[in-house]
Amino acid sequence: MKHALQIVECSISTILTFGVLKIPMPFKMSTISGDLGLAFQHFLPKCFCFTERDLIVFHHSCSYELETTKQCIENYFKIRFKNPTYFSNRDPESVSVRKAMDTVGYYVLDGLTDEGYRVILVRLIKTSPSAYVFNDVLKLYTMVADGVFNTAGSAAGDLIVYDMTGTGFGHLPRLNVAGFKNMLQYVQEGLPVRLKGIYMINAIPFVDIVINMMTPFMKKELMDMFHVTSSAEVLSNLLPVAMLPQDYGGKGKSLADLHGKPLNLFE
């Protein structure tokens, strides 16, 4: 357990044992680093290898509210420590992670929306329910989110799009309430992003069953940005044509080209 604690109490830019990553931000640290560093020098234990860059991204995600930023960082570590199912043994070459990658695609689209939002699109690759392991799929999401953080840093906002194409009744028993509870807590309280919307497209007839499993753990703010539609037409309104993947009639990169790229950081 001591070893697990040491792993979880690394900064978000330290993935397992891969070391602190120095990735340039699209703005100058000097603009806020002095005051921000002073504000956090007594808040973060010395064992935390948080970098100045990490603080800036967390601070940005919390709209530059100091106390909110502190709470977000605390939640980030607590949630990760309490949920080793999703935040430990994240070897991209492991059998479980590779199976998850073959089953579900997390596609970080190239570019930003007109509002400056980043978009992650999620879609089944293998539609057989027997291939779908919910906890491994959630673990894969945490790996993708960390990969995006380390390669792209902050954005004006983030959108998550779930394309439910290929989802069937057989997938329902593969889901579990605990998984929804833990991941929704992480997304709402510990993930350093400005979440602007969650879209379920090509919704299945029994989508209400899935939503009902999630709603007890969704705050009003998240509920207000949750959208469900039975087609994919909304993507044309959300995304510039240059960003929209070819698979949906756009001129952006195909899903096959985008598959697995955030995980390159782990290799």
C-alpha atoms as an extended CHARMM CRD file, in Angstrom:
* protein
*
       267  EXT
         1         1  MET       CA              0.0000000000        0.0000000000        0.0000000000  PROA      1               0.0000000000
         2         2  LYS       CA              2.8870000000        2.3600000000        0.7070000000  PROA      2               0.0000000000
         3         3  HSD       CA              4.1220000000        1.8800000000       -2.8570000000  PROA      3               0.0000000000
         4         4  ALA       CA              0.6300000000        2.5470000000       -4.2390000000  PROA      4               0.0000000000
         5         5  LEU       CA              0.4310000000        5.7700000000       -2.2370000000  PROA      5               0.0000000000
         6         6  GLN       CA              3.7190000000        6.9490000000       -3.6780000000  PROA      6               0.0000000000
         7         7  ILE       CA              2.4220000000        6.3560000000       -7.1900000000  PROA      7               0.0000000000
         8         8  VAL       CA             -0.8810000000        8.1390000000       -6.6480000000  PROA      8               0.0000000000
         9         9  GLU       CA              0.7330000000       11.0780000000       -4.8660000000  PROA      9               0.0000000000
        10        10  CYS       CA              2.6950000000       12.0720000000       -7.9460000000  PROA      10              0.0000000000
        11        11  SER       CA              1.6140000000       15.0750000000       -9.9480000000  PROA      11              0.0000000000
        12        12  ILE       CA             -0.7250000000       14.6750000000      -12.8540000000  PROA      12              0.0000000000
        13        13  SER       CA              2.2740000000       15.2110000000      -15.0960000000  PROA      13              0.0000000000
        14        14  THR       CA              4.0320000000       12.2060000000      -13.5750000000  PROA      14              0.0000000000
        15        15  ILE       CA              2.3940000000        9.1060000000      -14.9950000000  PROA      15              0.0000000000
        16        16  LEU       CA              3.3680000000        6.1090000000      -12.9010000000  PROA      16              0.0000000000
        17        17  THR       CA              7.1690000000        6.0030000000      -13.1560000000  PROA      17              0.0000000000
        18        18  PHE       CA              7.7020000000        7.9970000000      -16.3340000000  PROA      18              0.0000000000
        19        19  GLY       CA              8.9380000000       11.1760000000      -14.6630000000  PROA      19              0.0000000000
        20        20  VAL       CA              7.8960000000       14.8170000000      -14.7560000000  PROA      20              0.0000000000
        21        21  LEU       CA              7.1670000000       15.9930000000      -18.2770000000  PROA      21              0.0000000000
        22        22  LYS       CA              8.1970000000       19.4920000000      -19.2870000000  PROA      22              0.0000000000
        23        23  ILE       CA              5.6830000000       20.5470000000      -21.9080000000  PROA      23              0.0000000000
        24        24  PRO       CA              5.3840000000       24.1910000000      -23.0320000000  PROA      24              0.0000000000
        25        25  MET       CA              2.1330000000       25.9970000000      -22.2970000000  PROA      25              0.0000000000
        26        26  PRO       CA              0.5150000000       28.3870000000      -24.7850000000  PROA      26              0.0000000000
        27        27  PHE       CA              1.0450000000       31.3230000000      -22.4070000000  PROA      27              0.0000000000
        28        28  LYS       CA              3.8080000000       32.6730000000      -20.2070000000  PROA      28              0.0000000000
        29        29  MET       CA              4.0340000000       31.2040000000      -16.7100000000  PROA      29              0.0000000000
        30        30  SER       CA              5.5650000000       34.4160000000      -15.4090000000  PROA      30              0.0000000000
        31        31  THR       CA              2.2080000000       36.1600000000      -15.5860000000  PROA      31              0.0000000000
        32        32  ILE       CA              0.8420000000       34.3210000000      -12.5280000000  PROA      32              0.0000000000
        33        33  SER       CA              3.5320000000       31.9760000000      -11.2610000000  PROA      33              0.0000000000
        34        34  GLY       CA              4.8040000000       34.2210000000       -8.4670000000  PROA      34              0.0000000000
        35        35  ASP       CA              1.5730000000       34.7140000000       -6.5280000000  PROA      35              0.0000000000
        36        36  LEU       CA              0.3300000000       31.2500000000       -7.3700000000  PROA      36              0.0000000000
        37        37  GLY       CA              3.5000000000       29.5900000000       -6.1590000000  PROA      37              0.0000000000
        38        38  LEU       CA              3.3490000000       31.4710000000       -2.8590000000  PROA      38              0.0000000000
        39        39  ALA       CA             -0.2950000000       30.5350000000       -2.3910000000  PROA      39              0.0000000000
        40        40  PHE       CA              0.4510000000       26.8340000000       -2.7530000000  PROA      40              0.0000000000
        41        41  GLN       CA              3.8630000000       26.4450000000       -1.1890000000  PROA      41              0.0000000000
        42        42  HSD       CA              2.3880000000       25.4930000000        2.1950000000  PROA      42              0.0000000000
        43        43  PHE       CA             -0.6800000000       23.7450000000        0.7990000000  PROA      43              0.0000000000
        44        44  LEU       CA              1.0630000000       20.9820000000       -1.1480000000  PROA      44              0.0000000000
        45        45  PRO       CA              3.1170000000       18.4570000000        0.8620000000  PROA      45              0.0000000000
        46        46  LYS       CA              6.7500000000       18.2640000000       -0.1750000000  PROA      46              0.0000000000
        47        47  CYS       CA              6.2840000000       14.6720000000       -1.3580000000  PROA      47              0.0000000000
        48        48  PHE       CA              3.9890000000       15.9350000000       -4.1350000000  PROA      48              0.0000000000
        49        49  CYS       CA              5.9710000000       16.4750000000       -7.3100000000  PROA      49              0.0000000000
        50        50  PHE       CA              3.5540000000       19.1070000000       -8.5910000000  PROA      50              0.0000000000
        51        51  THR       CA              5.0960000000       21.4150000000      -11.1470000000  PROA      51              0.0000000000
        52        52  GLU       CA              4.3610000000       25.0630000000      -11.7470000000  PROA      52              0.0000000000
        53        53  ARG       CA              2.7130000000       24.0350000000      -14.9940000000  PROA      53              0.0000000000
        54        54  ASP       CA              0.3310000000       21.7030000000      -13.1380000000  PROA      54              0.0000000000
        55        55  LEU       CA             -0.7370000000       24.4900000000      -10.8070000000  PROA      55              0.0000000000
        56        56  ILE       CA             -1.4480000000       26.7930000000      -13.7190000000  PROA      56              0.0000000000
        57        57  VAL       CA             -3.6630000000       24.2440000000      -15.4660000000  PROA      57              0.0000000000
        58        58  PHE       CA             -5.6010000000       23.4370000000      -12.2810000000  PROA      58              0.0000000000
        59        59  HSD       CA             -5.9620000000       27.1410000000      -11.5240000000  PROA      59              0.0000000000
        60        60  HSD       CA             -7.2510000000       27.7960000000      -15.0500000000  PROA      60              0.0000000000
        61        61  SER       CA             -9.7340000000       24.9100000000      -14.8470000000  PROA      61              0.0000000000
        62        62  CYS       CA            -11.1590000000       26.4190000000      -11.6440000000  PROA      62              0.0000000000
        63        63  SER       CA            -11.6150000000       29.8720000000      -13.2100000000  PROA      63              0.0000000000
        64        64  TYR       CA             -8.6690000000       31.2140000000      -11.1900000000  PROA      64              0.0000000000
        65        65  GLU       CA            -10.5040000000       30.7980000000       -7.8740000000  PROA      65              0.0000000000
        66        66  LEU       CA             -7.7910000000       29.9870000000       -5.3150000000  PROA      66              0.0000000000
        67        67  GLU       CA             -9.8310000000       28.0100000000       -2.7800000000  PROA      67              0.0000000000
        68        68  THR       CA            -11.6540000000       26.1160000000       -5.5130000000  PROA      68              0.0000000000
        69        69  THR       CA             -8.2980000000       25.2050000000       -7.0400000000  PROA      69              0.0000000000
        70        70  LYS       CA             -7.0250000000       23.8680000000       -3.7200000000  PROA      70              0.0000000000
        71        71  GLN       CA            -10.1560000000       21.7580000000       -3.3080000000  PROA      71              0.0000000000
        72        72  CYS       CA             -9.8630000000       20.4140000000       -6.8540000000  PROA      72              0.0000000000
        73        73  ILE       CA             -6.2410000000       19.3600000000       -6.3000000000  PROA      73              0.0000000000
        74        74  GLU       CA             -7.1410000000       17.6960000000       -3.0080000000  PROA      74              0.0000000000
        75        75  ASN       CA            -10.0410000000       15.8500000000       -4.6610000000  PROA      75              0.0000000000
        76        76  TYR       CA             -7.7790000000       14.8180000000       -7.5270000000  PROA      76              0.0000000000
        77        77  PHE       CA             -5.3840000000       12.9980000000       -5.2070000000  PROA      77              0.0000000000
        78        78  LYS       CA             -8.0280000000       11.5890000000       -2.8700000000  PROA      78              0.0000000000
        79        79  ILE       CA            -10.1720000000       10.1390000000       -5.6310000000  PROA      79              0.0000000000
        80        80  ARG       CA             -7.2150000000        8.5820000000       -7.4130000000  PROA      80              0.0000000000
        81        81  PHE       CA             -5.8880000000        7.0620000000       -4.1900000000  PROA      81              0.0000000000
        82        82  LYS       CA             -9.2680000000        5.5950000000       -3.2490000000  PROA      82              0.0000000000
        83        83  ASN       CA             -9.8490000000        4.0590000000       -6.6790000000  PROA      83              0.0000000000
        84        84  PRO       CA             -6.8470000000        1.9100000000       -7.6750000000  PROA      84              0.0000000000
        85        85  THR       CA             -9.1780000000       -0.0030000000      -10.0080000000  PROA      85              0.0000000000
        86        86  TYR       CA             -8.9090000000        2.9070000000      -12.4430000000  PROA      86              0.0000000000
        87        87  PHE       CA             -5.6470000000        4.5890000000      -11.4430000000  PROA      87              0.0000000000
        88        88  SER       CA             -3.0960000000        1.8100000000      -10.9570000000  PROA      88              0.0000000000
        89        89  ASN       CA             -1.5030000000       -0.8220000000      -13.2090000000  PROA      89              0.0000000000
        90        90  ARG       CA             -2.0390000000        1.3930000000      -16.2370000000  PROA      90              0.0000000000
        91        91  ASP       CA              0.4480000000       -0.2800000000      -18.5290000000  PROA      91              0.0000000000
        92        92  PRO       CA             -0.6490000000        0.3440000000      -22.1450000000  PROA      92              0.0000000000
        93        93  GLU       CA              0.9150000000       -2.9680000000      -23.1300000000  PROA      93              0.0000000000
        94        94  SER       CA             -1.0570000000       -4.9660000000      -20.5600000000  PROA      94              0.0000000000
        95        95  VAL       CA             -3.6300000000       -7.4240000000      -21.8560000000  PROA      95              0.0000000000
        96        96  SER       CA             -6.5420000000       -5.6610000000      -20.1390000000  PROA      96              0.0000000000
        97        97  VAL       CA             -5.6840000000       -2.1940000000      -21.4690000000  PROA      97              0.0000000000
        98        98  ARG       CA             -5.0370000000       -3.4990000000      -24.9740000000  PROA      98              0.0000000000
        99        99  LYS       CA             -8.4030000000       -5.2910000000      -24.9530000000  PROA      99              0.0000000000
       100       100  ALA       CA            -10.0930000000       -2.0930000000      -23.8010000000  PROA      100             0.0000000000
       101       101  MET       CA             -8.4020000000       -0.1470000000      -26.6150000000  PROA      101             0.0000000000
       102       102  ASP       CA             -9.5860000000       -2.7390000000      -29.1260000000  PROA      102             0.0000000000
       103       103  THR       CA            -13.1290000000       -2.4950000000      -27.7670000000  PROA      103             0.0000000000
       104       104  VAL       CA            -13.6790000000        1.2430000000      -27.2270000000  PROA      104             0.0000000000
       105       105  GLY       CA            -12.1610000000        4.1760000000      -29.0700000000  PROA      105             0.0000000000
       106       106  TYR       CA            -11.4110000000        7.4350000000      -27.2570000000  PROA      106             0.0000000000
       107       107  TYR       CA            -10.7240000000        9.8940000000      -30.0580000000  PROA      107             0.0000000000
       108       108  VAL       CA             -9.2410000000       13.3000000000      -29.2680000000  PROA      108             0.0000000000
       109       109  LEU       CA            -10.2260000000       15.3380000000      -32.3020000000  PROA      109             0.0000000000
       110       110  ASP       CA             -7.6700000000       17.5490000000      -33.9970000000  PROA      110             0.0000000000
       111       111  GLY       CA             -8.1110000000       21.2770000000      -33.4470000000  PROA      111             0.0000000000
       112       112  LEU       CA            -10.6380000000       23.2090000000      -31.3970000000  PROA      112             0.0000000000
       113       113  THR       CA            -14.2420000000       24.3100000000      -31.8800000000  PROA      113             0.0000000000
       114       114  ASP       CA            -15.0540000000       27.9090000000      -32.7340000000  PROA      114             0.0000000000
       115       115  GLU       CA            -15.4240000000       28.5080000000      -28.9870000000  PROA      115             0.0000000000
       116       116  GLY       CA            -11.9600000000       27.0920000000      -28.3450000000  PROA      116             0.0000000000
       117       117  TYR       CA            -13.2580000000       23.7970000000      -26.9270000000  PROA      117             0.0000000000
       118       118  ARG       CA            -11.4070000000       20.4810000000      -27.0970000000  PROA      118             0.0000000000
       119       119  VAL       CA            -13.4630000000       17.4050000000      -28.0260000000  PROA      119             0.0000000000
       120       120  ILE       CA            -13.1260000000       13.7430000000      -27.0350000000  PROA      120             0.0000000000
       121       121  LEU       CA            -15.3720000000       11.3860000000      -28.9670000000  PROA      121             0.0000000000
       122       122  VAL       CA            -16.0920000000        7.9140000000      -27.5660000000  PROA      122             0.0000000000
       123       123  ARG       CA            -17.3910000000        5.0500000000      -29.6720000000  PROA      123             0.0000000000
       124       124  LEU       CA            -17.4700000000        1.2460000000      -29.6200000000  PROA      124             0.0000000000
       125       125  ILE       CA            -15.0530000000       -0.5200000000      -31.9310000000  PROA      125             0.0000000000
       126       126  LYS       CA            -16.0770000000       -4.0600000000      -31.0270000000  PROA      126             0.0000000000
       127       127  THR       CA            -19.8140000000       -4.2910000000      -30.4730000000  PROA      127             0.0000000000
       128       128  SER       CA            -19.8930000000       -7.7090000000      -28.8190000000  PROA      128             0.0000000000
       129       129  PRO       CA            -20.9450000000       -7.2810000000      -25.1600000000  PROA      129             0.0000000000
       130       130  SER       CA            -18.5460000000      -10.0500000000      -24.1240000000  PROA      130             0.0000000000
       131       131  ALA       CA            -15.6170000000       -7.8370000000      -25.1510000000  PROA      131             0.0000000000
       132       132  TYR       CA            -16.8120000000       -4.9250000000      -23.0030000000  PROA      132             0.0000000000
       133       133  VAL       CA            -15.2380000000       -4.7360000000      -19.5220000000  PROA      133             0.0000000000
       134       134  PHE       CA            -16.6110000000       -1.5910000000      -17.9000000000  PROA      134             0.0000000000
       135       135  ASN       CA            -13.8750000000       -1.0170000000      -15.3140000000  PROA      135             0.0000000000
       136       136  ASP       CA            -11.1400000000       -1.4140000000      -17.9270000000  PROA      136             0.0000000000
       137       137  VAL       CA            -12.9430000000        1.0100000000      -20.2300000000  PROA      137             0.0000000000
       138       138  LEU       CA            -13.0830000000        3.5570000000      -17.3960000000  PROA      138             0.0000000000
       139       139  LYS       CA             -9.3850000000        3.0050000000      -16.6580000000  PROA      139             0.0000000000
       140       140  LEU       CA             -8.6370000000        3.6680000000      -20.3170000000  PROA      140             0.0000000000
       141       141  TYR       CA            -10.5010000000        6.9670000000      -20.0650000000  PROA      141             0.0000000000
       142       142  THR       CA             -8.3050000000        8.0800000000      -17.1520000000  PROA      142             0.0000000000
       143       143  MET       CA             -5.2290000000        7.2530000000      -19.2240000000  PROA      143             0.0000000000
       144       144  VAL       CA             -6.5200000000        9.2130000000      -22.2050000000  PROA      144             0.0000000000
       145       145  ALA       CA             -7.4100000000       12.1770000000      -19.9750000000  PROA      145             0.0000000000
       146       146  ASP       CA             -3.8970000000       12.1920000000      -18.4950000000  PROA      146             0.0000000000
       147       147  GLY       CA             -2.3980000000       11.9070000000      -21.9580000000  PROA      147             0.0000000000
       148       148  VAL       CA             -4.4070000000       14.8960000000      -23.1730000000  PROA      148             0.0000000000
       149       149  PHE       CA             -3.4250000000       16.9160000000      -20.1050000000  PROA      149             0.0000000000
       150       150  ASN       CA              0.2480000000       16.2800000000      -20.6340000000  PROA      150             0.0000000000
       151       151  THR       CA              0.3040000000       16.9460000000      -24.3600000000  PROA      151             0.0000000000
       152       152  ALA       CA             -2.2040000000       19.7880000000      -24.6500000000  PROA      152             0.0000000000
       153       153  GLY       CA             -2.5880000000       21.3580000000      -21.2010000000  PROA      153             0.0000000000
       154       154  SER       CA             -5.5870000000       23.6030000000      -20.6900000000  PROA      154             0.0000000000
       155       155  ALA       CA             -8.3470000000       24.6720000000      -23.0770000000  PROA      155             0.0000000000
       156       156  ALA       CA            -11.2140000000       27.1430000000      -22.9480000000  PROA      156             0.0000000000
       157       157  GLY       CA            -13.4940000000       24.1610000000      -22.4860000000  PROA      157             0.0000000000
       158       158  ASP       CA            -13.9200000000       20.4320000000      -23.0650000000  PROA      158             0.0000000000
       159       159  LEU       CA            -16.7270000000       18.5000000000      -24.7350000000  PROA      159             0.0000000000
       160       160  ILE       CA            -17.2900000000       14.7530000000      -24.4210000000  PROA      160             0.0000000000
       161       161  VAL       CA            -19.3080000000       13.0450000000      -27.1660000000  PROA      161             0.0000000000
       162       162  TYR       CA            -20.5300000000        9.4680000000      -26.7020000000  PROA      162             0.0000000000
       163       163  ASP       CA            -21.5920000000        7.8440000000      -29.9510000000  PROA      163             0.0000000000
       164       164  MET       CA            -23.8240000000        4.9530000000      -28.8950000000  PROA      164             0.0000000000
       165       165  THR       CA            -23.6720000000        3.2140000000      -32.2740000000  PROA      165             0.0000000000
       166       166  GLY       CA            -23.3510000000       -0.5360000000      -31.7400000000  PROA      166             0.0000000000
       167       167  THR       CA            -24.5510000000       -0.4860000000      -28.1360000000  PROA      167             0.0000000000
       168       168  GLY       CA            -27.1060000000       -3.1930000000      -27.3830000000  PROA      168             0.0000000000
       169       169  PHE       CA            -29.1240000000       -4.6370000000      -24.5170000000  PROA      169             0.0000000000
       170       170  GLY       CA            -26.2880000000       -7.0570000000      -23.8530000000  PROA      170             0.0000000000
       171       171  HSD       CA            -24.0690000000       -4.1890000000      -22.7230000000  PROA      171             0.0000000000
       172       172  LEU       CA            -26.3680000000       -3.1980000000      -19.8530000000  PROA      172             0.0000000000
       173       173  PRO       CA            -25.3540000000       -6.0460000000      -17.4770000000  PROA      173             0.0000000000
       174       174  ARG       CA            -21.7120000000       -5.0900000000      -18.1220000000  PROA      174             0.0000000000
       175       175  LEU       CA            -22.2390000000       -1.6680000000      -16.5160000000  PROA      175             0.0000000000
       176       176  ASN       CA            -22.0970000000       -1.0470000000      -12.7710000000  PROA      176             0.0000000000
       177       177  VAL       CA            -23.3340000000        1.7500000000      -10.5480000000  PROA      177             0.0000000000
       178       178  ALA       CA            -20.0680000000        1.9820000000       -8.5860000000  PROA      178             0.0000000000
       179       179  GLY       CA            -18.1610000000        2.7110000000      -11.7910000000  PROA      179             0.0000000000
       180       180  PHE       CA            -20.5020000000        5.5410000000      -12.7260000000  PROA      180             0.0000000000
       181       181  LYS       CA            -20.3680000000        6.9520000000       -9.1980000000  PROA      181             0.0000000000
       182       182  ASN       CA            -16.5770000000        6.9700000000       -8.9350000000  PROA      182             0.0000000000
       183       183  MET       CA            -15.8990000000        8.2930000000      -12.4270000000  PROA      183             0.0000000000
       184       184  LEU       CA            -18.5580000000       10.9980000000      -12.2540000000  PROA      184             0.0000000000
       185       185  GLN       CA            -17.1000000000       12.1720000000       -8.9510000000  PROA      185             0.0000000000
       186       186  TYR       CA            -13.6680000000       12.3730000000      -10.5670000000  PROA      186             0.0000000000
       187       187  VAL       CA            -14.9420000000       14.2510000000      -13.6280000000  PROA      187             0.0000000000
       188       188  GLN       CA            -16.9500000000       16.7240000000      -11.5590000000  PROA      188             0.0000000000
       189       189  GLU       CA            -14.6210000000       17.3030000000       -8.6050000000  PROA      189             0.0000000000
       190       190  GLY       CA            -11.0550000000       16.3070000000       -9.4500000000  PROA      190             0.0000000000
       191       191  LEU       CA            -10.4100000000       16.5150000000      -13.1830000000  PROA      191             0.0000000000
       192       192  PRO       CA             -8.6990000000       19.8130000000      -14.1450000000  PROA      192             0.0000000000
       193       193  VAL       CA            -10.8660000000       20.7100000000      -17.1380000000  PROA      193             0.0000000000
       194       194  ARG       CA            -13.6030000000       23.2110000000      -17.8730000000  PROA      194             0.0000000000
       195       195  LEU       CA            -16.2910000000       20.7520000000      -18.9340000000  PROA      195             0.0000000000
       196       196  LYS       CA            -18.7750000000       22.4900000000      -21.2380000000  PROA      196             0.0000000000
       197       197  GLY       CA            -20.9670000000       19.6610000000      -22.4520000000  PROA      197             0.0000000000
       198       198  ILE       CA            -21.6300000000       15.9250000000      -22.6510000000  PROA      198             0.0000000000
       199       199  TYR       CA            -23.4510000000       14.6620000000      -25.7230000000  PROA      199             0.0000000000
       200       200  MET       CA            -24.9240000000       11.2200000000      -26.3050000000  PROA      200             0.0000000000
       201       201  ILE       CA            -25.4900000000       10.8380000000      -30.0460000000  PROA      201             0.0000000000
       202       202  ASN       CA            -27.1470000000        8.0180000000      -31.9830000000  PROA      202             0.0000000000
       203       203  ALA       CA            -28.8900000000        7.2490000000      -28.7130000000  PROA      203             0.0000000000
       204       204  ILE       CA            -30.3220000000        3.7650000000      -28.2820000000  PROA      204             0.0000000000
       205       205  PRO       CA            -34.0220000000        3.2230000000      -27.4200000000  PROA      205             0.0000000000
       206       206  PHE       CA            -33.1670000000        2.1780000000      -23.8530000000  PROA      206             0.0000000000
       207       207  VAL       CA            -30.7640000000        5.0750000000      -23.1940000000  PROA      207             0.0000000000
       208       208  ASP       CA            -32.9730000000        6.1170000000      -20.2420000000  PROA      208             0.0000000000
       209       209  ILE       CA            -31.8040000000        3.0290000000      -18.3470000000  PROA      209             0.0000000000
       210       210  VAL       CA            -28.1880000000        4.1350000000      -18.7070000000  PROA      210             0.0000000000
       211       211  ILE       CA            -28.9780000000        7.7350000000      -17.7700000000  PROA      211             0.0000000000
       212       212  ASN       CA            -30.9210000000        6.6240000000      -14.7000000000  PROA      212             0.0000000000
       213       213  MET       CA            -27.8090000000        4.8080000000      -13.4720000000  PROA      213             0.0000000000
       214       214  MET       CA            -25.8570000000        8.0480000000      -13.7690000000  PROA      214             0.0000000000
       215       215  THR       CA            -28.2300000000       10.7840000000      -12.5930000000  PROA      215             0.0000000000
       216       216  PRO       CA            -27.9810000000       10.1020000000       -8.8210000000  PROA      216             0.0000000000
       217       217  PHE       CA            -24.3150000000       11.0990000000       -9.0590000000  PROA      217             0.0000000000
       218       218  MET       CA            -24.6810000000       14.0900000000      -11.3700000000  PROA      218             0.0000000000
       219       219  LYS       CA            -24.7600000000       17.6060000000       -9.9840000000  PROA      219             0.0000000000
       220       220  LYS       CA            -27.1680000000       20.1350000000      -11.4410000000  PROA      220             0.0000000000
       221       221  GLU       CA            -24.3530000000       21.8200000000      -13.3670000000  PROA      221             0.0000000000
       222       222  LEU       CA            -23.5610000000       18.5570000000      -15.1370000000  PROA      222             0.0000000000
       223       223  MET       CA            -27.2080000000       17.7500000000      -15.7390000000  PROA      223             0.0000000000
       224       224  ASP       CA            -27.6610000000       21.1330000000      -17.4230000000  PROA      224             0.0000000000
       225       225  MET       CA            -24.8830000000       20.3810000000      -19.9320000000  PROA      225             0.0000000000
       226       226  PHE       CA            -26.0680000000       16.8240000000      -20.6770000000  PROA      226             0.0000000000
       227       227  HSD       CA            -27.6480000000       16.3280000000      -24.1280000000  PROA      227             0.0000000000
       228       228  VAL       CA            -29.1440000000       13.2290000000      -25.7500000000  PROA      228             0.0000000000
       229       229  THR       CA            -30.0380000000       12.8880000000      -29.4340000000  PROA      229             0.0000000000
       230       230  SER       CA            -31.0040000000        9.9620000000      -31.6480000000  PROA      230             0.0000000000
       231       231  SER       CA            -28.7920000000       11.0750000000      -34.5390000000  PROA      231             0.0000000000
       232       232  ALA       CA            -25.3150000000       12.5100000000      -35.1600000000  PROA      232             0.0000000000
       233       233  GLU       CA            -26.5480000000       15.7240000000      -36.8040000000  PROA      233             0.0000000000
       234       234  VAL       CA            -25.6180000000       17.7840000000      -33.7500000000  PROA      234             0.0000000000
       235       235  LEU       CA            -21.9440000000       17.2830000000      -34.5910000000  PROA      235             0.0000000000
       236       236  SER       CA            -22.3220000000       19.5250000000      -37.6420000000  PROA      236             0.0000000000
       237       237  ASN       CA            -23.3950000000       22.3460000000      -35.3350000000  PROA      237             0.0000000000
       238       238  LEU       CA            -20.7640000000       21.6560000000      -32.6940000000  PROA      238             0.0000000000
       239       239  LEU       CA            -17.6930000000       21.1470000000      -34.8510000000  PROA      239             0.0000000000
       240       240  PRO       CA            -16.0680000000       22.9950000000      -37.7400000000  PROA      240             0.0000000000
       241       241  VAL       CA            -16.0150000000       20.8410000000      -40.8820000000  PROA      241             0.0000000000
       242       242  ALA       CA            -12.2040000000       20.6980000000      -40.6910000000  PROA      242             0.0000000000
       243       243  MET       CA            -12.4800000000       19.1710000000      -37.2160000000  PROA      243             0.0000000000
       244       244  LEU       CA            -15.3520000000       16.7830000000      -37.9370000000  PROA      244             0.0000000000
       245       245  PRO       CA            -13.9670000000       13.2740000000      -38.6110000000  PROA      245             0.0000000000
       246       246  GLN       CA            -14.3550000000       11.8490000000      -42.0940000000  PROA      246             0.0000000000
       247       247  ASP       CA            -16.4710000000        9.0800000000      -40.5740000000  PROA      247             0.0000000000
       248       248  TYR       CA            -19.1890000000       11.6910000000      -39.9490000000  PROA      248             0.0000000000
       249       249  GLY       CA            -18.9140000000       13.4730000000      -43.2850000000  PROA      249             0.0000000000
       250       250  GLY       CA            -16.2920000000       16.0460000000      -42.2940000000  PROA      250             0.0000000000
       251       251  LYS       CA            -12.7790000000       16.8150000000      -43.4840000000  PROA      251             0.0000000000
       252       252  GLY       CA            -10.9950000000       15.9870000000      -40.2540000000  PROA      252             0.0000000000
       253       253  LYS       CA             -8.8500000000       12.9290000000      -39.5900000000  PROA      253             0.0000000000
       254       254  SER       CA            -10.5790000000        9.5700000000      -39.6110000000  PROA      254             0.0000000000
       255       255  LEU       CA            -11.2280000000        7.7800000000      -36.3400000000  PROA      255             0.0000000000
       256       256  ALA       CA             -8.7220000000        5.1200000000      -37.3790000000  PROA      256             0.0000000000
       257       257  ASP       CA             -6.0220000000        7.7930000000      -37.6530000000  PROA      257             0.0000000000
       258       258  LEU       CA             -6.9290000000        9.2670000000      -34.2610000000  PROA      258             0.0000000000
       259       259  HSD       CA             -7.1580000000        5.9790000000      -32.3780000000  PROA      259             0.0000000000
       260       260  GLY       CA             -4.7910000000        5.5600000000      -29.4250000000  PROA      260             0.0000000000
       261       261  LYS       CA             -2.7630000000        8.7270000000      -29.9380000000  PROA      261             0.0000000000
       262       262  PRO       CA             -3.0510000000       10.1120000000      -26.3650000000  PROA      262             0.0000000000
       263       263  LEU       CA             -1.6210000000        6.8190000000      -25.0810000000  PROA      263             0.0000000000
       264       264  ASN       CA              1.6120000000        7.3040000000      -26.9970000000  PROA      264             0.0000000000
       265       265  LEU       CA              2.7880000000        9.1970000000      -23.9320000000  PROA      265             0.0000000000
       266       266  PHE       CA              2.7340000000        5.9630000000      -21.9370000000  PROA      266             0.0000000000
       267       267  GLU       CA              4.8630000000        3.9920000000      -24.3830000000  PROA      267             0.0000000000
